[in-house]
Amino acid sequence: MQKTATLPSVDFVEVFQTAKGSVFQSDREKCWYVDFAGKVARFDYRCMMRLKKVVYAIDIEALLMKSELSADLEIVFICACDQFYVLNFMEIIAFKELLEGTFVMLELNKIVHDRVYRVTY
């Protein structure tokens, strides 16, 4: 008789993916997992909204136009969260694209859900 192993079911749902990263949602844990820049980070709703605010506030044009001799890196740190990112310009652009796509998909999901349940009830 052959023994078989059962793996625990993964409850991640992919929300959005780009060539540089992806975002997954876990309904059981009520959080999101962001796979970007070589690491997978877990964010609850509050931290995800703070991450969005911090990343959207980065002014790429101002960073590119500054004439100071400084590193071409930006540190993305969110208060009350354990995660941080050290990103160059191209990674910042890719991260913004990932987060923008994620929040568009979440909004689209909300709109579809509202329309379906409004029609049925």
HUBELZI-V370720 format. One record per residue. N is the residue number from 1. RES is the residue in three letters. SS is DSSP state (alpha for helix, beta for strand, coil for the rest). NEAR is the number of other ideal C-beta (glycine too) atoms within 10 Angstrom. D_FIRST is the distance of its C-alpha to the first C-alpha in Angstrom with 1 decimal. Layout:
n: {N & N}
res: {RES & RES}
ss: {SS & SS}
near: {NEAR & NEAR}
d_first: {D_FIRST & D_FIRST}
//
This chain:
n: {1 & 2 & 3 & 4 & 5 & 6 & 7 & 8 & 9 & 10 & 11 & 12 & 13 & 14 & 15 & 16 & 17 & 18 & 19 & 20 & 21 & 22 & 23 & 24 & 25 & 26 & 27 & 28 & 29 & 30 & 31 & 32 & 33 & 34 & 35 & 36 & 37 & 38 & 39 & 40 & 41 & 42 & 43 & 44 & 45 & 46 & 47 & 48 & 49 & 50 & 51 & 52 & 53 & 54 & 55 & 56 & 57 & 58 & 59 & 60 & 61 & 62 & 63 & 64 & 65 & 66 & 67 & 68 & 69 & 70 & 71 & 72 & 73 & 74 & 75 & 76 & 77 & 78 & 79 & 80 & 81 & 82 & 83 & 84 & 85 & 86 & 87 & 88 & 89 & 90 & 91 & 92 & 93 & 94 & 95 & 96 & 97 & 98 & 99 & 100 & 101 & 102 & 103 & 104 & 105 & 106 & 107 & 108 & 109 & 110 & 111 & 112 & 113 & 114 & 115 & 116 & 117 & 118 & 119 & 120 & 121}
res: {MET & GLN & LYS & THR & ALA & THR & LEU & PRO & SER & VAL & ASP & PHE & VAL & GLU & VAL & PHE & GLN & THR & ALA & LYS & GLY & SER & VAL & PHE & GLN & SER & ASP & ARG & GLU & LYS & CYS & TRP & TYR & VAL & ASP & PHE & ALA & GLY & LYS & VAL & ALA & ARG & PHE & ASP & TYR & ARG & CYS & MET & MET & ARG & LEU & LYS & LYS & VAL & VAL & TYR & ALA & ILE & ASP & ILE & GLU & ALA & LEU & LEU & MET & LYS & SER & GLU & LEU & SER & ALA & ASP & LEU & GLU & ILE & VAL & PHE & ILE & CYS & ALA & CYS & ASP & GLN & PHE & TYR & VAL & LEU & ASN & PHE & MET & GLU & ILE & ILE & ALA & PHE & LYS & GLU & LEU & LEU & GLU & GLY & THR & PHE & VAL & MET & LEU & GLU & LEU & ASN & LYS & ILE & VAL & HIS & ASP & ARG & VAL & TYR & ARG & VAL & THR & TYR}
ss: {coil & coil & coil & coil & coil & coil & coil & coil & coil & coil & coil & beta & beta & beta & beta & beta & beta & coil & coil & coil & beta & beta & beta & beta & beta & beta & coil & coil & coil & coil & beta & beta & beta & beta & beta & beta & coil & coil & beta & beta & beta & beta & beta & coil & alpha & alpha & alpha & alpha & alpha & alpha & alpha & alpha & alpha & alpha & alpha & alpha & coil & coil & coil & alpha & alpha & alpha & alpha & alpha & alpha & coil & coil & coil & coil & coil & coil & coil & beta & beta & beta & beta & beta & coil & coil & coil & coil & coil & coil & beta & beta & beta & beta & beta & alpha & alpha & alpha & alpha & alpha & alpha & alpha & alpha & alpha & alpha & alpha & alpha & alpha & alpha & alpha & alpha & alpha & alpha & alpha & alpha & alpha & alpha & alpha & alpha & alpha & alpha & alpha & alpha & alpha & alpha & alpha & alpha & coil}
near: {3 & 3 & 4 & 5 & 4 & 5 & 5 & 5 & 7 & 8 & 11 & 16 & 12 & 12 & 20 & 19 & 15 & 15 & 8 & 15 & 21 & 19 & 25 & 20 & 20 & 14 & 9 & 8 & 12 & 9 & 15 & 22 & 17 & 24 & 16 & 19 & 16 & 6 & 10 & 12 & 18 & 16 & 20 & 13 & 10 & 11 & 20 & 22 & 13 & 16 & 22 & 17 & 10 & 17 & 19 & 11 & 8 & 16 & 8 & 13 & 7 & 8 & 15 & 9 & 8 & 10 & 5 & 5 & 5 & 8 & 9 & 12 & 13 & 18 & 9 & 18 & 12 & 21 & 7 & 8 & 17 & 9 & 15 & 11 & 21 & 12 & 20 & 14 & 14 & 11 & 18 & 19 & 14 & 18 & 23 & 15 & 15 & 23 & 21 & 15 & 16 & 23 & 17 & 12 & 16 & 16 & 10 & 10 & 13 & 10 & 10 & 10 & 10 & 10 & 10 & 10 & 9 & 8 & 7 & 6 & 5}
d_first: {0.0 & 3.7 & 6.5 & 9.6 & 13.1 & 15.9 & 19.3 & 22.4 & 24.5 & 27.6 & 30.7 & 33.1 & 35.3 & 37.2 & 40.9 & 42.6 & 41.9 & 44.3 & 43.9 & 44.6 & 42.4 & 40.9 & 41.0 & 38.1 & 38.5 & 36.3 & 37.2 & 35.2 & 37.0 & 40.2 & 40.8 & 40.9 & 39.3 & 41.6 & 40.1 & 43.3 & 44.9 & 41.7 & 40.6 & 39.0 & 41.2 & 40.8 & 43.9 & 44.7 & 47.2 & 50.2 & 49.3 & 48.4 & 51.8 & 53.5 & 51.6 & 52.9 & 56.4 & 56.5 & 55.1 & 57.4 & 60.4 & 60.1 & 62.9 & 61.7 & 65.2 & 66.9 & 64.5 & 65.1 & 68.8 & 69.4 & 71.4 & 70.5 & 68.8 & 65.6 & 61.9 & 60.4 & 57.8 & 57.5 & 55.6 & 54.0 & 53.7 & 53.2 & 54.6 & 52.2 & 49.2 & 47.3 & 47.1 & 49.6 & 49.9 & 52.3 & 52.8 & 55.1 & 57.0 & 54.4 & 51.6 & 53.9 & 54.4 & 50.7 & 50.0 & 52.7 & 51.2 & 47.7 & 49.2 & 51.5 & 48.8 & 46.6 & 49.5 & 50.4 & 46.9 & 46.9 & 50.4 & 49.3 & 46.3 & 48.8 & 51.2 & 48.7 & 47.4 & 51.0 & 51.9 & 48.9 & 49.4 & 53.2 & 52.9 & 50.5 & 52.5}
//
